[in-house]
Amino acid sequence: MDRSHPSVKMNRYLHPYILAGLVPAGFFILFYFYPLSGILVRSFFDGSGLNMIFLEQFLESKRMHRIIWFTVWQAGLSTLLTLMAALPCAFVMSHYQFRGKKLIKTIASIPFVLPAVVVAAALQACFGRHGALLGVTIDSPLALVLIAHLFYNFSVMLRMISGFWSSIQGRIKEAAIMLGAGPVAVFFHITLPLLKPVILASSALVFIFCFSSFGIILILGGPAMSTLEVEIYRQAAHLFNLPLASFLSLIQIGFTFSLMMVYTSFTRQTARFLPKAETAHLKEPEKPWEKGMIAASTGFILCLCLVPMLALVAKSLIHNGTLSFAFYRALFENTTGSVFYIPPVHAVQYSFLFAGAALVIALITGVCAAVFIRFCDRRIGSGWTRFFDPIFMLPLSTSAVTLGFGIIITLDRPPLNLRDSILLIPVAHALVGFPFVVRAILPALRAIPDRLDDAAAMLGASPLKIIQTVDLPLIAKALAAGAIFSFTISLGEFGATIFTARPETPTIPVAIYRFLGQPGAMNYGQAMAISTVLMVVTAIGFVMIENVRAENSEGF
């Protein structure tokens, strides 16, 4: 056949992009869908066939019913508290320009990117039984959990609501006032209806995070407090009741998928109602009550977000009532004298090793996924994009505990016997970080004009050459942001790691959890010290992302 024939050119054009799509598809089939199907099989079948005894255990257990009810209502209460705290601050951030605003927004955003074990350690440093820094001890585990969820998720609502609220200032409000509407009428009849979709979307997202909370509940809640996530871990790791743990995982998957559908529905409404042509109309505070609102909001944000982090640092530096680096030095020592003891510095080394491997895996698969979705946008049709884009986001709606549990019970026999392999941890971490990489890279790819690629093709460049010489240099910042996202997420990942990590290869979050679960001032101090190290690294990563992320990013 003539090589100039259109079908030959089309095949030559299609093949690299189809191969790019096969990379994330294969990754998902092996490490996402196969483990989840393994959970389904383990729930209903054993070696002798269909086995439904777990269902009887679940239906007859009042404790299981209480766990599900507690999981739901604590998530609802946490979401309500977060909304009550974020809404007034979002008003200030969306209406006024003041000195230090960017710094305040950065401080407010850092808690969300912190690992859950670090958040738990910070709250213990503030209000825990080992001596509260501010002199206020909170003995109620539930109160600590609610405060931790508020601390952790506050920035989600603040950023989503304030960003949307800023965009609806201007001509809409001015037109209503010109027609005689007062400030109260404008708020209830115009602003609030426009804000409703983003309030519901952010509330749904925070509810999902609180519903699937694991590390915070496990560490702060204690043995008497359990959610679905914690119970899956206990049934699998402590009681070895794999059928019941698998069934609880199915319930968790059903809940989170349903909640994610609600969230995506609200986000579509947000996009439909958002007046994109509007620009933010921020003003300088002039009246005393305006300055008072700004002072109150910034003071609240600093107290909520900065004080626990400073308490964590302070606790790591105070030894026997004096300023000391003893806890940091102990991270490099065998304080027990046991030949089986692994110094915490090894956990730091393993964490960085795993994070580097996860970065490579997530970046390769994420770039391939983004390239394939962009190709579907421009050459095949938006229907393919609407199918594959949500598929690649599925790990966001699946708890890390469920993913780790599914991986450990399915990848345990040839040809995929990875249970004893050191590769299992970076693979699990890459799966968790993959959606963040795609969301960082895809908008930058979509921003590249078609004419650049078309011009390169007319000059004889192959699709692979176009990607290498045109696309990748233009998305360098997005690639850097995706890489940092993947690296920092891997460093702090706890839910999947607690299943996949071996005793001799702990990560930083696993080491923190072990230290917090052991008695003694030295163990507690080392937990504070290594938590501080992880917090600082994660915060630096977030600041770097904020500085290098492309302006059109859809990232988090």
N, C-alpha and C positions, 0 to 999 in steps of 0.2 A: 504493500500500500504506500502511496505517496505520502512522505512525511509532512508535506504541506497541507494535507487534507484536514479540514476543521476538526473531525473527530479525534485525530491523532494529537492535534494541539490541545484539545480539551482534556484528553486523558493525561497528557504531559502536565497540564496545569492542575488537574484534580489530584493526581497521585500523591504529591507531597503533603497536601492538606488532609487527605484521607488518612495517610500514615500518621500525621500529627494527631488526628482525632483518635486513632487506635491506641496511642500511648496512654492517655488518661482513662480511656474505656477499659483497657486491660488492667490497669492499676486498680480501678474501682471494682471490676468483676472479682479480682483475686482477693483484695484486702478490704472491701466494703460489703458487696452483695453476698459473696460466699460466706463470710463470717456471720452475717445476719441470717442467712438461710440456715446456717448451722444452729443458731439459737432456736429457730422455728422447729427444726428436726428434733433437737434435744428436748424441747418442751413437750412434744407429743409422742415421741418414740424412744424406746430403749432397745437393748439387744434382742429382746423377745418380741418386739412389735409395738403396737399402739399401747401407750400407758398413760392413763389420765389420773393417776393417784395424786399428782400435784394439784390438780383442780379441786379435789376434795380437801386437801390441806389448806388451800387458799380460801375456799368458800366457807369452811368451818372455823377459820381462825379469826377471832375478833381483833387480834393484834394486827393482822394484815389489813383489815378494814380501817383500823385507826391510823396505820401508816399512810395509806392512800389519802385519807381525809386530812391528816396533818400536812402531807406534802402539798395538797391543794390550798388549804387555808393559810398556811404560812407564806406561800408564794403570793397569794392574794393580798394579805396584810402587808407584806414587804413592798409589793407594787404600789399599794395605796400610800404608804409612808413616803416612798420615793417620789411619787407624783406630787404630794403635798409639799415636799421640800424643794422640788425642782421647778415647779411652775412659777413661783414668785421670782426666783433667780433667773429663769428664762426670760421673764418680762424685762428685767433690768438689762440683761445681756443683749436683748433684741431691740431695745429702744435708746440706749445711751452709749455714748463714747466717753471713756474716762481713762486716766493714766493708769497703767498697769493692767489693763483689761486682758491683753494677750497672755500675760503671765498667770493671771487668775484662771483663765480658761485652760491653760496647760496644766496647772496644779489640779484643777477639778477633773481633768481627763486621765491623769496618771493612775489613780486607783483602779480604773477599769482594766488596764492592761497588766496589772499586778497578778501574779499567780494566787490562787485561792489560799494556798497554805501560808503565803506571806501576809495576806489580809487577816487570816486567823491569828497569826503570830502578832501582828500589829495591834489587833483588838485585845489580845491577852496582855500585851505590854501596857496598854492604856488602862484596862479595867480588870485584869485577871487576878487570880488569887496569889500570885507571886509578888504582889505589891504594885498597886496602881500608881502610875507616874503622877497623876493629878490628884491623888488622894481619894478617888472615888472608885470603890470596888463594886462590881456588878456580879451578884451571885447567880442570877437567873440565866441559864443557858439560852433560853428563848430570846431574852432581851439582847444578849450578845449576838445571836444569829441575825436578828432583825437589824441591829446597828451595822453589822458586817454587810448585809445585803444592801442597806442604804448607802454605805460607804462605797461599795463595789459598783453599784448600778446607777448612782446619781448622775454621772456624766453622760450616760446613754440618753436619758430624758432631757438633760440640760442641752446637749448638742443638737438633738433632733428637734426639740420644740423651739429653741431660740433661733436656730437656723431658718425654720419655716416661718416663725413669727416675724423675723426681720424682713422676709421677702414680701409680706403682705402689708407692710407699711407704705405710705405714700398716697398714690392717686385714689385708691379705693376708700381709704379713710377720709381723705380730703373731700372727695365727692359726697360722702355721707354727711359730713359736717356742713358743707355748702347747702345741702338739702334740708338742713335744720335739725339733724340728729345730734343729740347730746352725747358726751363721752360714754355714759352708761348704756344708752341705746346702741351706740356703735359697737361696744364690746359684746353685748348679748345678741344682737341681731346680725352683726357682720363678722367681727373678729372670732367669737367663740365657734360659730358654725364652720368657719374656715379652719380653725385650729382642731376641731373635733377629730378629723382623720389622723393627724399626726399624734395627737394625745393618745388615741386608741392604739395606733401602731407602736408607739414607744412603750405603752403599758403592756401590750401583748409581748413585746420583745423582752422587757424586764421580767414579766411573769414566767416566760420560758427559762430565762437564766436562773431565777429563784426556784422554779419547779425542778430543774435538773441540778441544783446546787449539791455538791458532794464534799469537797474538802472543808468548806466552812462548817457544814453540819457535822461531819465526822470529827473534827477537832474541837469545835466550840460547843457542839450539842451534847457530847458525852454519850455513854452507852445507853442512856434512857431515851434519847431522842433519835428517831430514825425516819428518813424519807425513802422513797423508792430507790434512789441511787445508792444510799447507804445500805439498805436491806439487800440489794442485789449483791453488793460486795460481801456482806456478812454471810449470806446464804452460800455463796460460791467459795469464798476464801476460808471461812471459819467453820461452817457446818457441812461443807461439801455436798450440799443439796442442789446439784446442778439442774435437775428438772424444774424445781420451784424458782431458782434464780433465772432460768431461761424464760419461764412464763412471766415473771415480773419484768424482765427485759422487754418482752413483747408488749406488755401494758405500757411501759415507759415509751417505747417506740411509737405506739398508737397515740399516746397523749401528745408527745412532742411534734409528731407529724401533723396532728390536728391543729395544734397551737401555731405551728409554722404556716399552715394554710390560712388561718385567721390573720396572722401578721402580714402575709403577702397580700391578702385582700385589702387590709387597711392601707398598706403602702401604695397599692394601685389607686385607691381613693385619694391619697395624699398627692400623688402625681397628677391626678385629674383636676384637683381643685387648686393646685399651686399656681398662682399667677406668675409664670416664669419671666415675664417681661418686666416685672417690677424690680426695683433695686432697693437695698436697705436705706432707710432714712434715719440715721442715728443723729442724736443731738447731744450737746453738752448739757450737763445738769446745771440748772440755774436756781431753782427754788429750793428752800431748805428741806422740804419733804422729799425732793428728788435726790438730793445729796444724802439724806438719811437712809433712803431705800438702798442706794448704792453701797453705803457703809455697812448696812445690815447684811446685805447679800454677800459682799466680799468677806465680811467677818465670819458669816456662817460657812462659806465655802472653805475658808482657811481652817476653821475649827474642825469641820467634818473631814476634810481631805488631807490636810497637812499635819495636824496634831498626832494622829495615829502613826504616821510614818516617822515623825520626829521621836515619838515615844519608843518606837522600835529601835531606832539608832541609839537613843539614850540608854535603853536597857542593855544593849550589846556592849556598851562602854563602861558600865558601872559594875564593879566587882568588889564585894565586901564594903560597899559604901563609898568607894573611891573610884576616880577615873582611871581606867586600866584597859589595856589591850589583851588581857589574859584570855578572854573567850576567843579572840581571833587567833592567838598563838596556839590555843588548844585544837584548833581546826587542823593543825599540821602534826599533831602528836597522837600517840597511842596512849590515851589517858587511862585505859583499863589494864594495860600490860598483857592483854590476851593476844595470842597469835591469830585468832579469828577476827579481831577487831579491824575494821577498815576506817582509817582516818577520814574525816569529812572532806579534806582537800581532794581525796580521790573521787568523791561524789561530784565535786566541781569539775574535775577533769573529765569524768564520764559524761556529765551533762553537756559540756562544750563539744565533746567528741560526737555524741548523739545528735546535738543540735546542728553541727556542721553537716553530718550525713543527711539529716532530715531536710536541711536547707537545699542540698543538691537534688534530692528526690522531688521535693515539693516544687522547686523552681523549674526543673525539667518538665514534669507533668503539668504544672500550672501554665507555663508558656505554651506548651502544645495545646492545652485545652483552650486558652485564650485565642491562639491563632486559628484553631478550628472553628470556634464560635464566630469570630470575625469573618471567616470565609463563608460560613453559613449565612451570616447577615447580608453579605454583598453578592454572593454568587448562586446560592441554592434557594434561599427563602427564609423569611422570619419564622415560619412554622418549625423548622429544625432548631432554630435558636431557642424558641419557647419551650422546646422539649429538652435540649441538652443543658441549657443554662441552669434550670432548677435541679437537674440531676447532679450536676457538679457541685451544687450547694448543699446536697443532702447531709454531709458530715456536720454542718452547722446545726441541723435539727435533730441530730442523734447524739446522745450523751456519750462522753468519752469513756465512762464506765462500761456502758453497753458495748461500745466498740472494742475496748480492751478485753472484755469478757468473751465476746464473739471470736476475736482473733485467737485467744489462748485455747478455746475448746475446739476450734476447727483446724487450725494450722499445726496439727500435732501428729500427722501421719504422711507418709510419702504420697505424692511427690512434693508436697509443701509442708514438710516437717520442720517448722521454724521455732518450735516451743523452746528449744535449748540454744537457739541461735541469737547472737548478739545483735543481729540485724532487725529483730522483731521490734525493738524500741524505736529506732529511727523510722521504720516503716509506719508504725502507729502514729508517731509524732507528725510525719509528713502528711498522713491522711487528715489529721486534725487541722494542720496549717494550710493545706491545699486550697480550700475556698478563699482564704484571705489573700493568697498569692494571685488567684484568678481575678478577684475583685480589685486588686491593686493594678494589674497589668491590662485587663480588658478595656477599661475606659481610655487608656493611653493609646492602645491599638486602634480603637474606634475613632479617635481624634485625628488619625493620619488620613489626609485626603486621598481619595481613590486615584486621583490623577498622578500622584507620585509613583505608586505601584504600576499604573498603566504605562507611564513614560519609561520606567525601567524595563518593563516587558517588551515595549516596542523597540528598545535598544538591544534586545536579545537576551536579557537576564532571565535565568530560570527562577521558578518560585522560591527555591531554597536560597538562591543568590539575592533575590529581592528581600527576603526575610533577614538575611545576614547583613546586607549593606544599606538597606533603607529603613526597615522597620525597627530592628534591634537598637541602632544608635538613637532613634527618635524616642524610644521608650526606656532609655537608660535609667532615668529617675524612678520610673514605675518599677523597673526590675530591682533597683536598690531597695525601694520600699517593700516590695514583696519578699525579698531575701531577708530583710530585717524582721518583718512580720513573722516569717517562718522560724527564724532563729530564736526570737524571744518567746514565741508560743511554745517551742520545743523545750526551752529552758524551764518554763514554768508548768508544763503539762504534768498532771498528777493522776487524773481519773483512770486513763488507760495504762499509765506507767506502773501503777500499783499492782496491776495484774501481770504485766509483761517483764518488769525488771527482776533480775536475779539478785540474791542476797549479796553476791560479790561485785555486782555492778550497779550500785544505787545511783540515783540522780539527786540533785539538790532538793526538790520537793519531798522525795521519799526520805532523805536524811532528816529534813526538818520534822516530818511527821514522826519519825522514830525518836528523835530527841524530845519532842513535846510529850510523847507517851511514856517517857522514862523519868523516874524521880531523881531529884538532886539539882542543886543550884548550877553545877557545871553543865549538865545536860541542857537545862533551860537556857543558860547563857549562850551555849554554842548554837542552840536553835535560833536565838535572837541574832547572833552574829552572822550565821550563814543566810538567814532571812534577809538581813540588811544587804549582804553582798548581792543576793538575787534581786532585791528591790532596786538597788542602784543600777545594776546592769539592765534590768527591764526598763527603768525610767529613761536611761540614756538611749536605749533602743527606740522608745516612743518619741523622744525629742528629735532623734535623727529622722524618723519616719515623717514627722510633721514638717521637717525642713526640706526633705527631698521628694516628698510625695507630689505628684503632678497635680496641677490645679483642678483638672477635670476628673480627679479620682472619685470612684464610688466606694472607696475603702471605708474602714470602720474607725 
